[in-house]
Amino acid sequence: MRAGARAFRERLAFKLWRWTMAGAGRFEFFGWLARTTLRALYALGLQGTALDPARPWTRSHAAPEIPRASFRKLWRERKGC
């Protein structure tokens, strides 16, 4: 891969990350989307396969449990905010 192509993809990825982190609603939506997608993939038996987006991590670590809700939602439920 050419260095220029990689740099472009990295810049684009960081711009998208920054855009997502800059809005609470976007952050919450993409967190929900990630949890829902992983649950669906794992329900289909794709955990640990090439289609598992967590595979780079799970090759050398135990897969973390997918939370049932976001930290923000759990905080609201427990603290009543």
N, C-alpha and C positions, 0 to 999 in steps of 0.2 A: 504494500500500500504506500502510495506517495505521501510524503510528510504534509504537503499542502492539503490533500484530501482529508487526512486525519485531523489536521488543525481546523478545517472548516467544520467538520462534524462535531468536534469538541466545542468549538465556539457556539454552534447551533444548540447543542445539548445544554450548555451552561446558560444560554439565553432563555431557553424553555424552562429550565430549572428556576432561574431567577424570576421569570414571569409567574410561575406557579407559586413560589414562596412569597411573592409580593401581595397576594390576595388570600385572605382567610377562606373565602368560599371556594376558590380554586384549589387551595391546599386540601381542604376537607373533601372536595369532590374527587380529586385524584387519589387520595388515600382510600376512600371508599371503593373507587374503581380497582385499585390494586388488590385490596382484600377480596373483593368479589371475584375478580379474574383468577386469583390464585386458588380460591376455594373451588371454582368451576373446573380449573385444570386438574386439581388434585382429585376431585370427585370423579373425573374421567380416567384416573389412574396414570396421569402424566407426570407425577412427581418423580424427579430424578432423571427424566428423559431429556433429550435435546430440546424439547419444547417447553421445559420448565425454566421460567425466567430467573428463578433463584438458584439454578444449577451451579453457576460459578462459585457461589457461597457454600452450597451444600456438598460440593465435592470434598471439602476438607473440614466442614463443620456440621453439627447437627442442625436440622431444619428447625427454625423457631416456630412455635405455635402461632397460627394466624389468629389475631385478636378478633373477638366477636364484634367489637365496636372500636371506634377511635378513642384515643386517650382523652380528647376533648369531651366526647359524649359520656364516657365513663366518669369523668370529673364532674360534669353537670349532674349526672344521676346521683352521685355520692355526696356532693356538696350542696346540691339544690340551687345552683347558680343559674 
